[in-house]
Amino acid sequence: MPRVSANHITALLKKSVNPLRGADKDYDPLMDLIGEARIVLLGEASHGTHEFCRERATITRRLIQEKGFTAVAVEADWPDAYRVNRYVLGRSREANGLESLADFKRFPTWMWRNRDVLDFVTWLRAHNESQSGDASAAGFYGLDLYSLHASMRASLKYLDRIDPESAQRARSRYACFDHYGEDTQRYGYAAGFGLAKTCEDDVIAQLKDLHRRAENYLHRDGFVAEDEFFFAEQNARLVKNAER
């Protein structure tokens, strides 16, 4: 194999890398590369390092402002992130962005509950308020599956308020997990090795039950009902996927 000089490697790198100098145009080449893509994935090499969070927020702001993106999906639990979503869309009573981040309590807390994310959330709220309608507003959503128990509690809270009888049935179904407390790994071990009956049928039945009653639930309070049902439905779906 022929040897390659350090100068040659440096010359090749200069053709393909873009230095970050803190200027607004630093990410112009990246925006050109993204073009008309509908989905952009932003990775990072840590769980909450300041520099990564700051630069990721800078790129995301440009995607929203220049490319018209309307959804920010993050590696976070659905219930925690949806509290932020309601804040940035002006649909909550949170006094500020810091309050909207209060549900991020699970390890690692600092991954989302930090100054850079707070700055971004505050900016996103202001950006959405400057838009002409909901169609151009950008939401904030969580993709993780770790909130099995938090999502069950959120679904039950919704049903307790809107349909107490359905809430009782849901409690009966979700009670399948009670033998394991909050230890989801113990459930996974027992279910995976056939040491106990799985909760799969129960969580699927609960999601189907929610879907069957959707039309009734959605006609109660207009937009508020739609938003709350969407939140509850996604939590029920998350419970099903987390069980799997």
The 8 nearest C-alpha neighbors of each residue, nearest first, counted from 0:
[[1, 2, 3, 4, 8, 7, 5, 6],
 [2, 0, 3, 4, 7, 5, 8, 6],
 [1, 3, 0, 4, 5, 7, 8, 6],
 [4, 2, 1, 7, 5, 8, 6, 0],
 [3, 5, 7, 6, 8, 2, 9, 1],
 [4, 6, 8, 7, 9, 3, 10, 2],
 [5, 7, 9, 4, 8, 10, 3, 11],
 [6, 8, 10, 4, 9, 5, 11, 3],
 [9, 7, 5, 11, 10, 6, 12, 4],
 [10, 8, 6, 12, 7, 11, 5, 13],
 [9, 11, 7, 13, 8, 12, 6, 14],
 [12, 10, 8, 14, 9, 13, 7, 15],
 [13, 11, 9, 14, 15, 10, 16, 8],
 [12, 14, 10, 11, 15, 16, 9, 17],
 [13, 15, 12, 11, 16, 10, 17, 9],
 [14, 16, 12, 13, 17, 11, 10, 18],
 [17, 15, 13, 12, 14, 18, 11, 19],
 [16, 18, 19, 15, 25, 13, 28, 26],
 [17, 19, 20, 16, 25, 13, 21, 26],
 [20, 18, 25, 21, 17, 22, 26, 24],
 [21, 19, 22, 18, 25, 23, 24, 17],
 [20, 22, 19, 23, 25, 24, 18, 54],
 [21, 23, 24, 25, 20, 19, 26, 18],
 [24, 22, 25, 21, 26, 27, 20, 57],
 [23, 25, 27, 22, 26, 28, 21, 19],
 [26, 24, 22, 19, 23, 27, 20, 21],
 [25, 27, 29, 24, 28, 30, 58, 23],
 [26, 28, 30, 24, 29, 25, 31, 23],
 [29, 27, 31, 30, 26, 32, 25, 17],
 [30, 28, 32, 26, 31, 27, 33, 25],
 [29, 31, 27, 33, 32, 28, 26, 34],
 [32, 30, 28, 34, 29, 33, 27, 26],
 [31, 33, 29, 34, 30, 28, 27, 35],
 [34, 32, 30, 31, 36, 29, 35, 39],
 [33, 35, 31, 32, 36, 30, 66, 29],
 [36, 34, 33, 37, 66, 32, 31, 38],
 [35, 37, 38, 33, 34, 39, 66, 32],
 [36, 38, 35, 39, 68, 33, 66, 34],
 [39, 37, 36, 40, 68, 33, 35, 70],
 [38, 40, 41, 37, 36, 33, 62, 59],
 [39, 41, 42, 38, 72, 73, 43, 71],
 [42, 40, 39, 43, 55, 59, 58, 73],
 [43, 41, 40, 44, 55, 51, 45, 39],
 [42, 44, 45, 51, 41, 46, 55, 52],
 [45, 43, 42, 46, 51, 48, 47, 52],
 [44, 46, 43, 47, 48, 51, 110, 42],
 [47, 45, 110, 48, 44, 107, 43, 109],
 [46, 48, 110, 45, 109, 49, 52, 111],
 [49, 47, 51, 50, 45, 46, 52, 110],
 [48, 50, 52, 51, 53, 47, 115, 114],
 [51, 49, 53, 52, 48, 54, 55, 47],
 [50, 52, 54, 53, 48, 49, 55, 43],
 [53, 51, 55, 49, 50, 54, 115, 56],
 [54, 52, 50, 56, 51, 55, 115, 49],
 [55, 53, 57, 56, 51, 52, 50, 58],
 [54, 56, 52, 58, 57, 53, 51, 59],
 [57, 55, 59, 53, 54, 58, 60, 52],
 [58, 56, 54, 60, 55, 59, 53, 61],
 [59, 57, 55, 61, 56, 60, 62, 54],
 [60, 58, 56, 62, 61, 57, 55, 63],
 [61, 59, 63, 57, 62, 58, 64, 56],
 [60, 62, 64, 58, 63, 59, 65, 57],
 [63, 61, 66, 59, 60, 65, 64, 68],
 [64, 62, 68, 67, 60, 61, 66, 65],
 [63, 65, 61, 62, 67, 66, 60, 68],
 [64, 66, 61, 62, 67, 63, 68, 60],
 [67, 65, 62, 63, 68, 64, 61, 35],
 [66, 68, 63, 65, 64, 69, 62, 135],
 [69, 67, 63, 66, 62, 70, 137, 64],
 [68, 137, 70, 136, 138, 67, 135, 63],
 [71, 69, 138, 137, 68, 139, 72, 140],
 [70, 72, 139, 138, 140, 73, 69, 137],
 [73, 71, 140, 141, 139, 70, 142, 74],
 [72, 74, 141, 75, 142, 140, 71, 139],
 [75, 73, 142, 143, 141, 72, 76, 140],
 [74, 76, 141, 143, 73, 142, 77, 80],
 [75, 77, 143, 141, 79, 78, 146, 80],
 [76, 78, 141, 80, 79, 81, 142, 75],
 [79, 77, 81, 80, 76, 150, 82, 149],
 [80, 78, 102, 81, 76, 77, 82, 103],
 [79, 81, 141, 83, 77, 140, 82, 78],
 [82, 80, 84, 78, 83, 79, 140, 77],
 [81, 83, 85, 80, 84, 79, 99, 86],
 [84, 82, 99, 86, 80, 81, 85, 100],
 [85, 83, 139, 81, 87, 86, 82, 138],
 [84, 86, 90, 88, 82, 91, 83, 87],
 [85, 87, 83, 89, 91, 84, 88, 90],
 [86, 88, 124, 84, 89, 85, 123, 83],
 [89, 87, 85, 86, 90, 84, 124, 127],
 [90, 88, 86, 87, 91, 85, 124, 128],
 [91, 89, 85, 88, 86, 92, 87, 84],
 [92, 90, 86, 85, 93, 89, 82, 88],
 [91, 93, 94, 90, 86, 89, 95, 85],
 [94, 92, 95, 91, 98, 99, 86, 96],
 [93, 95, 92, 98, 96, 97, 99, 91],
 [96, 94, 97, 93, 98, 99, 121, 86],
 [95, 97, 99, 98, 121, 117, 120, 100],
 [96, 98, 100, 99, 95, 117, 101, 112],
 [99, 97, 101, 100, 96, 95, 93, 94],
 [98, 100, 83, 96, 97, 101, 82, 93],
 [101, 99, 97, 98, 102, 103, 112, 83],
 [100, 102, 98, 103, 99, 97, 104, 112],
 [103, 101, 79, 100, 104, 99, 82, 80],
 [104, 102, 101, 79, 108, 100, 105, 112],
 [103, 105, 108, 102, 106, 101, 107, 112],
 [104, 106, 108, 103, 107, 102, 76, 109],
 [107, 105, 108, 104, 109, 110, 103, 111],
 [106, 108, 109, 110, 105, 46, 104, 111],
 [107, 109, 106, 104, 110, 105, 112, 103],
 [108, 110, 112, 113, 111, 107, 47, 106],
 [111, 109, 47, 46, 108, 107, 112, 113],
 [112, 110, 109, 113, 116, 108, 103, 47],
 [111, 113, 109, 108, 100, 110, 103, 116],
 [114, 112, 109, 116, 111, 115, 117, 110],
 [113, 115, 117, 116, 118, 112, 49, 119],
 [116, 114, 118, 117, 113, 53, 52, 119],
 [115, 117, 119, 118, 114, 113, 111, 120],
 [118, 116, 114, 120, 115, 119, 96, 121],
 [117, 119, 115, 121, 116, 120, 114, 122],
 [118, 120, 116, 122, 117, 121, 123, 56],
 [121, 119, 123, 117, 122, 118, 116, 96],
 [122, 120, 118, 124, 119, 123, 96, 117],
 [121, 123, 119, 125, 120, 124, 126, 118],
 [122, 124, 126, 120, 125, 121, 87, 119],
 [123, 125, 87, 127, 121, 126, 122, 128],
 [126, 124, 128, 122, 123, 127, 129, 121],
 [125, 127, 123, 129, 128, 124, 122, 130],
 [128, 126, 136, 130, 124, 129, 125, 123],
 [127, 129, 125, 126, 130, 124, 89, 88],
 [130, 128, 126, 127, 125, 131, 124, 132],
 [131, 129, 127, 128, 132, 135, 136, 126],
 [130, 132, 129, 135, 133, 128, 134, 136],
 [133, 131, 134, 130, 135, 136, 127, 128],
 [132, 134, 136, 135, 131, 130, 127, 88],
 [135, 133, 132, 136, 69, 137, 131, 130],
 [134, 136, 133, 132, 130, 69, 137, 131],
 [135, 137, 127, 133, 134, 69, 130, 138],
 [138, 136, 69, 70, 135, 127, 68, 139],
 [139, 137, 70, 84, 71, 69, 140, 136],
 [138, 140, 84, 71, 72, 70, 80, 83],
 [141, 139, 72, 80, 81, 71, 73, 77],
 [140, 142, 77, 75, 76, 73, 80, 72],
 [141, 143, 74, 75, 73, 77, 76, 72],
 [142, 144, 76, 75, 74, 145, 141, 77],
 [145, 143, 241, 146, 237, 76, 142, 147],
 [144, 146, 147, 143, 76, 241, 148, 75],
 [145, 147, 149, 148, 150, 144, 76, 77],
 [148, 146, 238, 150, 149, 145, 241, 151],
 [147, 149, 151, 150, 146, 152, 181, 238],
 [150, 148, 146, 152, 151, 147, 153, 78],
 [149, 151, 234, 153, 152, 147, 148, 146],
 [152, 150, 148, 154, 153, 149, 155, 147],
 [153, 151, 149, 155, 150, 154, 156, 148],
 [152, 154, 150, 156, 151, 155, 149, 157],
 [155, 153, 231, 151, 157, 156, 152, 150],
 [156, 154, 158, 152, 157, 153, 166, 159],
 [155, 157, 153, 159, 154, 158, 152, 160],
 [156, 158, 154, 155, 160, 159, 153, 161],
 [157, 159, 166, 162, 161, 155, 160, 156],
 [160, 158, 163, 156, 166, 157, 162, 161],
 [161, 159, 158, 157, 162, 156, 163, 155],
 [160, 162, 158, 159, 157, 163, 216, 166],
 [161, 163, 158, 165, 164, 159, 160, 166],
 [164, 162, 159, 166, 165, 158, 167, 161],
 [165, 163, 167, 166, 162, 168, 159, 158],
 [164, 166, 168, 167, 163, 162, 169, 158],
 [165, 167, 163, 158, 169, 164, 159, 168],
 [168, 166, 170, 164, 165, 169, 171, 163],
 [167, 169, 165, 171, 170, 166, 172, 164],
 [170, 168, 166, 172, 171, 167, 173, 165],
 [169, 171, 167, 173, 168, 172, 174, 166],
 [172, 170, 168, 174, 169, 173, 167, 175],
 [171, 173, 201, 169, 174, 170, 175, 168],
 [172, 174, 170, 175, 171, 176, 169, 201],
 [175, 173, 177, 171, 176, 172, 170, 178],
 [174, 176, 173, 177, 198, 172, 178, 171],
 [177, 175, 174, 178, 179, 173, 180, 198],
 [178, 176, 174, 180, 179, 175, 173, 181],
 [177, 179, 176, 180, 175, 174, 186, 181],
 [180, 178, 177, 182, 176, 186, 181, 185],
 [179, 181, 177, 182, 178, 176, 183, 186],
 [180, 182, 183, 179, 148, 177, 176, 147],
 [183, 181, 184, 180, 185, 179, 186, 187],
 [182, 184, 186, 185, 181, 187, 179, 180],
 [185, 183, 187, 186, 182, 188, 189, 179],
 [186, 184, 188, 183, 187, 182, 189, 179],
 [185, 187, 183, 189, 184, 188, 190, 179],
 [188, 186, 184, 190, 185, 189, 191, 183],
 [187, 189, 185, 191, 186, 190, 184, 192],
 [190, 188, 194, 186, 195, 192, 187, 191],
 [191, 189, 193, 187, 197, 195, 192, 188],
 [190, 192, 188, 193, 189, 187, 194, 186],
 [193, 191, 194, 189, 190, 188, 195, 187],
 [192, 194, 190, 195, 191, 189, 196, 197],
 [195, 193, 189, 192, 190, 196, 191, 188],
 [196, 194, 193, 190, 189, 197, 192, 186],
 [197, 195, 190, 198, 193, 194, 189, 175],
 [196, 198, 190, 199, 195, 200, 175, 193],
 [197, 199, 201, 200, 175, 202, 196, 176],
 [198, 200, 201, 202, 197, 203, 242, 239],
 [199, 201, 203, 202, 198, 204, 197, 205],
 [202, 200, 172, 204, 198, 199, 203, 205],
 [201, 203, 205, 239, 204, 199, 200, 206],
 [204, 202, 206, 200, 205, 201, 239, 199],
 [205, 203, 207, 201, 202, 206, 200, 208],
 [204, 206, 208, 202, 203, 207, 169, 201],
 [205, 207, 209, 203, 208, 204, 235, 236],
 [208, 206, 210, 204, 209, 205, 211, 203],
 [209, 207, 205, 211, 210, 206, 204, 212],
 [208, 210, 206, 212, 207, 211, 213, 205],
 [209, 211, 213, 207, 208, 212, 206, 232],
 [212, 210, 208, 209, 213, 207, 214, 215],
 [211, 213, 209, 210, 215, 214, 216, 208],
 [214, 212, 210, 216, 215, 211, 217, 209],
 [215, 213, 217, 216, 212, 218, 211, 210],
 [214, 216, 213, 212, 217, 218, 219, 211],
 [217, 215, 213, 214, 218, 219, 212, 224],
 [216, 218, 214, 224, 225, 215, 219, 213],
 [219, 217, 216, 215, 220, 221, 214, 224],
 [218, 220, 217, 216, 224, 221, 215, 223],
 [219, 221, 224, 223, 218, 222, 217, 225],
 [222, 220, 224, 223, 219, 218, 225, 217],
 [221, 223, 225, 224, 226, 220, 217, 227],
 [224, 222, 226, 225, 221, 220, 227, 228],
 [223, 225, 220, 227, 217, 222, 221, 226],
 [226, 224, 222, 228, 223, 217, 227, 229],
 [227, 225, 229, 223, 224, 228, 222, 230],
 [226, 228, 230, 224, 229, 225, 223, 231],
 [227, 229, 231, 225, 230, 226, 232, 224],
 [230, 228, 232, 226, 227, 231, 233, 225],
 [229, 231, 227, 233, 228, 232, 234, 226],
 [232, 230, 228, 154, 234, 233, 229, 227],
 [233, 231, 229, 235, 234, 230, 228, 236],
 [232, 234, 236, 230, 235, 231, 237, 229],
 [233, 235, 150, 237, 231, 232, 236, 154],
 [236, 234, 232, 238, 237, 233, 206, 231],
 [235, 237, 233, 239, 234, 238, 232, 240],
 [236, 238, 234, 240, 239, 235, 241, 233],
 [239, 237, 241, 235, 147, 236, 240, 242],
 [240, 238, 236, 242, 202, 237, 241, 203],
 [239, 241, 237, 243, 242, 238, 236, 144],
 [240, 242, 238, 144, 243, 239, 237, 147],
 [243, 241, 239, 240, 238, 199, 198, 147],
 [242, 240, 241, 239, 199, 187, 238, 198]]
